[in-house]
Amino acid sequence: MNIKKNIPNTITCGNLFCGCLAVVCAFNGNLLWSAYLVGIAGILDFLDGFIARLLNVHSEIGKQLDSLADKVTFGLVPGVVMFIFLSNAAAIYAGSSGSNMVAVSYLPLFAFFITIFSAIRLAKFNIDTRQTNSFIGVPTPANALLICSFPLIQFFQPTIGNFSLIPILENVWFLLGLTILMSYLLVAELPLFALKFKNFGWADNKIRYSFLIASILMILLFQFIAIPFIIFLYVILSVINSVFISNNSVNKLNN
């Protein structure tokens, strides 16, 4: 029985191990493998909850372990990846504009807002009873996948047709703005649907199936470039879904 109870926790530890390896890879200059490891960790993060529900084994230690693992893999790692991107972009900006490199060198530190706000978001999740079947604020795995898609785009798909994406990924102000935006969205009072299926019927899961079908099509058509758009599609669909549910609730009350 103890072995059965600890299967999800073992998977969660695999998530944490991937996060540790991703940090090592990032500081050794291998951002590509950092991105791969975050992707693997994302799968493990989905599986630990899925297996726990399948085996009907839930524990408080499992919940806390999952949160602690996510703080590393989906909080620290994207902060480190963004720090490296911002460091490179700041150096390019200082060299091209003649700005004071000492002043510009502080800008990459803003990357760790992602880590800080990820920790706040995960702490809120643990005590927020509203987030049992949905989310309030962008989930940390979604934010981590968005940021860690940049090395994949940079390495495999630096252009769309004749348009180069490299100047965008090397623009210090774009990266800084995205850092602030995503840090805010992590803790924003923004209702987002979760990819948790109580059943597999269309009626109860229209938004989930629509999102998954759209995501698969975007990945097939655009590969890694699709990842940031999928994350923002997730936010947009969630807002639309939230407005639709609110309107339905108001209509039922009026009737």
VEXFI-5623 format. One record per residue (C-alpha): x, y, z. Coordinates in Angstrom, 2 decimals, m for minus. Example, Ala and Ser with C-alpha at 12.3 -4.5 7.8 and 13.67 -1.06 7.14 Angstrom:
2
<r u="12.30" v="m4.50" w="7.80"/>
<r u="13.67" v="m1.06" w="7.14"/>
END
This chain:
255
<r u="0.00" v="0.00" w="0.00"/>
<r u="2.86" v="2.40" w="0.81"/>
<r u="4.43" v="1.72" w="m2.58"/>
<r u="1.15" v="2.56" w="m4.31"/>
<r u="0.81" v="5.80" w="m2.32"/>
<r u="4.32" v="6.92" w="m3.25"/>
<r u="4.13" v="6.35" w="m7.01"/>
<r u="2.82" v="9.90" w="m7.66"/>
<r u="5.43" v="11.34" w="m5.27"/>
<r u="8.19" v="9.51" w="m7.15"/>
<r u="6.97" v="11.05" w="m10.40"/>
<r u="6.95" v="14.47" w="m8.70"/>
<r u="10.57" v="13.92" w="m7.65"/>
<r u="11.34" v="13.21" w="m11.30"/>
<r u="9.87" v="16.62" w="m12.11"/>
<r u="12.13" v="18.22" w="m9.48"/>
<r u="15.20" v="16.36" w="m10.78"/>
<r u="14.50" v="17.64" w="m14.30"/>
<r u="14.31" v="21.16" w="m12.87"/>
<r u="17.68" v="20.78" w="m11.15"/>
<r u="19.28" v="19.47" w="m14.34"/>
<r u="17.69" v="22.32" w="m16.33"/>
<r u="19.34" v="24.91" w="m14.06"/>
<r u="22.72" v="23.20" w="m14.49"/>
<r u="22.27" v="23.11" w="m18.27"/>
<r u="21.26" v="26.78" w="m18.39"/>
<r u="24.31" v="27.99" w="m16.47"/>
<r u="26.51" v="25.79" w="m18.64"/>
<r u="25.16" v="27.57" w="m21.70"/>
<r u="22.95" v="24.73" w="m22.91"/>
<r u="19.54" v="26.43" w="m22.96"/>
<r u="18.27" v="23.93" w="m25.50"/>
<r u="18.49" v="21.08" w="m23.00"/>
<r u="17.01" v="23.31" w="m20.32"/>
<r u="13.97" v="23.67" w="m22.57"/>
<r u="13.79" v="19.92" w="m23.23"/>
<r u="13.96" v="19.17" w="m19.51"/>
<r u="11.19" v="21.64" w="m18.71"/>
<r u="9.07" v="19.92" w="m21.36"/>
<r u="9.76" v="16.51" w="m19.78"/>
<r u="8.99" v="17.96" w="m16.34"/>
<r u="5.69" v="19.32" w="m17.67"/>
<r u="4.68" v="15.81" w="m18.71"/>
<r u="5.69" v="14.44" w="m15.30"/>
<r u="3.76" v="17.24" w="m13.58"/>
<r u="0.64" v="16.20" w="m15.47"/>
<r u="1.24" v="12.50" w="m14.79"/>
<r u="1.69" v="12.77" w="m11.01"/>
<r u="m1.78" v="14.25" w="m10.57"/>
<r u="m3.31" v="11.93" w="m13.15"/>
<r u="m1.78" v="8.83" w="m11.52"/>
<r u="m2.82" v="10.04" w="m8.05"/>
<r u="m6.44" v="10.35" w="m9.23"/>
<r u="m6.24" v="7.02" w="m11.06"/>
<r u="m4.91" v="5.19" w="m7.99"/>
<r u="m7.10" v="7.25" w="m5.65"/>
<r u="m4.11" v="8.15" w="m3.49"/>
<r u="m4.08" v="11.72" w="m2.25"/>
<r u="m1.90" v="13.06" w="0.54"/>
<r u="m0.96" v="16.42" w="2.01"/>
<r u="2.73" v="15.63" w="1.57"/>
<r u="2.11" v="14.93" w="m2.12"/>
<r u="0.44" v="18.32" w="m2.52"/>
<r u="3.30" v="20.14" w="m0.80"/>
<r u="5.98" v="18.16" w="m2.66"/>
<r u="4.33" v="18.98" w="m5.97"/>
<r u="4.34" v="22.68" w="m5.11"/>
<r u="7.99" v="22.65" w="m4.01"/>
<r u="9.04" v="20.82" w="m7.19"/>
<r u="7.13" v="23.33" w="m9.32"/>
<r u="8.87" v="26.24" w="m7.57"/>
<r u="12.18" v="24.93" w="m8.91"/>
<r u="11.18" v="23.59" w="m12.32"/>
<r u="8.56" v="26.16" w="m13.28"/>
<r u="9.73" v="29.07" w="m11.14"/>
<r u="13.51" v="29.08" w="m10.90"/>
<r u="14.27" v="27.61" w="m14.34"/>
<r u="12.28" v="30.15" w="m16.40"/>
<r u="13.78" v="32.90" w="m14.25"/>
<r u="17.28" v="31.66" w="m15.06"/>
<r u="16.49" v="31.25" w="m18.77"/>
<r u="15.06" v="34.77" w="m18.93"/>
<r u="18.07" v="36.09" w="m16.97"/>
<r u="20.42" v="34.67" w="m19.62"/>
<r u="18.32" v="36.04" w="m22.50"/>
<r u="18.14" v="39.45" w="m20.82"/>
<r u="21.89" v="39.43" w="m20.11"/>
<r u="22.66" v="38.78" w="m23.77"/>
<r u="20.10" v="41.36" w="m24.90"/>
<r u="21.42" v="43.97" w="m22.44"/>
<r u="24.97" v="43.50" w="m23.74"/>
<r u="23.76" v="43.91" w="m27.34"/>
<r u="21.75" v="47.01" w="m26.40"/>
<r u="24.67" v="48.60" w="m24.55"/>
<r u="27.01" v="47.92" w="m27.46"/>
<r u="24.66" v="49.30" w="m30.12"/>
<r u="23.36" v="52.34" w="m28.21"/>
<r u="26.50" v="53.36" w="m26.34"/>
<r u="24.61" v="53.15" w="m23.04"/>
<r u="26.36" v="52.75" w="m19.72"/>
<r u="26.96" v="49.01" w="m19.44"/>
<r u="27.00" v="49.18" w="m15.64"/>
<r u="23.46" v="50.61" w="m15.57"/>
<r u="22.18" v="48.23" w="m18.25"/>
<r u="23.75" v="45.24" w="m16.49"/>
<r u="21.16" v="45.50" w="m13.70"/>
<r u="18.24" v="44.90" w="m16.09"/>
<r u="18.66" v="41.09" w="m16.25"/>
<r u="17.96" v="40.90" w="m12.51"/>
<r u="14.32" v="41.68" w="m13.30"/>
<r u="14.14" v="38.14" w="m14.72"/>
<r u="13.87" v="36.79" w="m11.19"/>
<r u="10.53" v="38.56" w="m10.78"/>
<r u="9.31" v="35.46" w="m12.63"/>
<r u="10.75" v="33.23" w="m9.91"/>
<r u="9.37" v="35.40" w="m7.09"/>
<r u="5.87" v="35.70" w="m8.54"/>
<r u="5.85" v="31.98" w="m9.39"/>
<r u="6.49" v="31.25" w="m5.71"/>
<r u="3.68" v="33.63" w="m4.70"/>
<r u="1.35" v="32.03" w="m7.23"/>
<r u="2.11" v="28.50" w="m5.96"/>
<r u="1.69" v="29.59" w="m2.32"/>
<r u="m1.70" v="31.13" w="m3.15"/>
<r u="m2.73" v="27.97" w="m4.99"/>
<r u="m2.10" v="25.84" w="m1.90"/>
<r u="m4.50" v="27.86" w="0.26"/>
<r u="m7.04" v="29.01" w="m2.34"/>
<r u="m10.13" v="26.77" w="m2.25"/>
<r u="m11.34" v="28.32" w="m5.51"/>
<r u="m8.60" v="26.54" w="m7.45"/>
<r u="m9.61" v="22.92" w="m6.96"/>
<r u="m11.03" v="22.51" w="m10.49"/>
<r u="m9.68" v="25.62" w="m12.20"/>
<r u="m6.95" v="28.22" w="m11.83"/>
<r u="m6.75" v="31.84" w="m10.75"/>
<r u="m3.79" v="33.33" w="m12.62"/>
<r u="m1.59" v="31.71" w="m15.24"/>
<r u="m0.26" v="28.33" w="m14.03"/>
<r u="3.50" v="28.19" w="m13.53"/>
<r u="4.01" v="25.32" w="m16.06"/>
<r u="2.33" v="27.38" w="m18.79"/>
<r u="4.55" v="30.38" w="m18.03"/>
<r u="7.67" v="28.18" w="m17.96"/>
<r u="6.80" v="26.60" w="m21.33"/>
<r u="6.33" v="30.05" w="m22.84"/>
<r u="9.73" v="31.32" w="m21.71"/>
<r u="11.58" v="28.06" w="m22.38"/>
<r u="10.24" v="28.00" w="m25.94"/>
<r u="12.64" v="30.85" w="m26.77"/>
<r u="15.79" v="28.67" w="m26.99"/>
<r u="13.87" v="26.21" w="m29.21"/>
<r u="12.70" v="29.01" w="m31.51"/>
<r u="16.16" v="30.57" w="m31.55"/>
<r u="17.87" v="27.29" w="m32.46"/>
<r u="15.35" v="25.61" w="m34.78"/>
<r u="13.14" v="28.38" w="m36.17"/>
<r u="14.93" v="31.73" w="m36.16"/>
<r u="12.79" v="32.98" w="m39.08"/>
<r u="9.20" v="32.96" w="m40.32"/>
<r u="9.57" v="33.11" w="m44.06"/>
<r u="11.88" v="36.09" w="m44.63"/>
<r u="11.15" v="37.61" w="m41.21"/>
<r u="13.82" v="37.05" w="m38.56"/>
<r u="12.69" v="36.44" w="m34.98"/>
<r u="16.18" v="36.85" w="m33.55"/>
<r u="15.96" v="40.67" w="m33.15"/>
<r u="12.80" v="40.17" w="m31.05"/>
<r u="14.46" v="37.56" w="m28.83"/>
<r u="17.47" v="39.87" w="m28.47"/>
<r u="15.44" v="43.00" w="m27.71"/>
<r u="16.00" v="43.89" w="m24.07"/>
<r u="12.79" v="45.97" w="m23.82"/>
<r u="10.61" v="43.23" w="m25.32"/>
<r u="12.04" v="40.69" w="m22.88"/>
<r u="11.70" v="43.08" w="m19.95"/>
<r u="8.10" v="43.90" w="m20.88"/>
<r u="7.24" v="40.21" w="m21.23"/>
<r u="8.83" v="39.50" w="m17.85"/>
<r u="6.68" v="42.13" w="m16.15"/>
<r u="3.53" v="41.01" w="m18.00"/>
<r u="3.94" v="37.32" w="m17.17"/>
<r u="4.87" v="38.08" w="m13.55"/>
<r u="1.60" v="39.98" w="m13.24"/>
<r u="m0.46" v="37.27" w="m14.98"/>
<r u="0.89" v="34.64" w="m12.58"/>
<r u="m0.88" v="36.30" w="m9.65"/>
<r u="m3.70" v="38.14" w="m11.44"/>
<r u="m7.31" v="37.44" w="m10.39"/>
<r u="m7.87" v="35.86" w="m13.79"/>
<r u="m9.99" v="32.66" w="m13.93"/>
<r u="m8.42" v="30.03" w="m16.19"/>
<r u="m9.75" v="26.58" w="m17.00"/>
<r u="m7.76" v="23.49" w="m16.03"/>
<r u="m7.11" v="20.51" w="m18.29"/>
<r u="m8.77" v="18.17" w="m15.80"/>
<r u="m11.41" v="15.86" w="m17.25"/>
<r u="m14.09" v="14.58" w="m14.86"/>
<r u="m15.55" v="12.78" w="m17.87"/>
<r u="m14.76" v="12.72" w="m21.58"/>
<r u="m18.09" v="14.02" w="m22.88"/>
<r u="m18.09" v="16.95" w="m25.30"/>
<r u="m20.75" v="18.96" w="m23.45"/>
<r u="m18.71" v="19.28" w="m20.24"/>
<r u="m15.34" v="19.73" w="m21.96"/>
<r u="m15.98" v="21.90" w="m25.03"/>
<r u="m13.43" v="24.50" w="m24.02"/>
<r u="m10.78" v="21.85" w="m23.24"/>
<r u="m11.27" v="19.91" w="m26.47"/>
<r u="m11.31" v="23.12" w="m28.52"/>
<r u="m8.08" v="24.26" w="m26.93"/>
<r u="m6.34" v="20.89" w="m27.38"/>
<r u="m7.41" v="20.59" w="m31.04"/>
<r u="m6.29" v="24.16" w="m31.78"/>
<r u="m2.97" v="23.56" w="m29.98"/>
<r u="m2.22" v="20.36" w="m31.90"/>
<r u="m3.00" v="22.06" w="m35.23"/>
<r u="m0.78" v="25.04" w="m34.34"/>
<r u="2.10" v="22.76" w="m33.33"/>
<r u="1.78" v="20.75" w="m36.57"/>
<r u="1.71" v="23.92" w="m38.67"/>
<r u="4.19" v="26.15" w="m36.84"/>
<r u="6.22" v="23.81" w="m34.56"/>
<r u="8.01" v="25.62" w="m31.72"/>
<r u="6.88" v="29.09" w="m32.78"/>
<r u="3.36" v="27.98" w="m31.89"/>
<r u="4.14" v="27.57" w="m28.16"/>
<r u="3.91" v="31.27" w="m27.13"/>
<r u="0.73" v="31.66" w="m29.18"/>
<r u="m0.78" v="28.56" w="m27.56"/>
<r u="m0.16" v="30.01" w="m24.09"/>
<r u="m1.82" v="33.30" w="m25.00"/>
<r u="m4.66" v="31.40" w="m26.71"/>
<r u="m5.15" v="29.57" w="m23.40"/>
<r u="m5.50" v="32.90" w="m21.56"/>
<r u="m7.88" v="34.34" w="m24.19"/>
<r u="m10.11" v="31.23" w="m24.29"/>
<r u="m10.21" v="31.21" w="m20.49"/>
<r u="m11.38" v="34.83" w="m20.39"/>
<r u="m14.06" v="34.10" w="m23.02"/>
<r u="m15.13" v="30.98" w="m21.11"/>
<r u="m15.29" v="32.92" w="m17.84"/>
<r u="m17.45" v="35.66" w="m19.39"/>
<r u="m19.74" v="33.02" w="m20.95"/>
<r u="m20.18" v="31.22" w="m17.60"/>
<r u="m20.85" v="34.51" w="m15.80"/>
<r u="m23.49" v="35.51" w="m18.37"/>
<r u="m25.16" v="32.10" w="m18.07"/>
<r u="m25.22" v="32.43" w="m14.28"/>
<r u="m26.79" v="35.90" w="m14.50"/>
<r u="m29.40" v="34.65" w="m16.99"/>
<r u="m30.34" v="31.74" w="m14.72"/>
<r u="m30.73" v="34.09" w="m11.75"/>
<r u="m32.91" v="36.46" w="m13.80"/>
<r u="m35.08" v="33.57" w="m14.95"/>
END
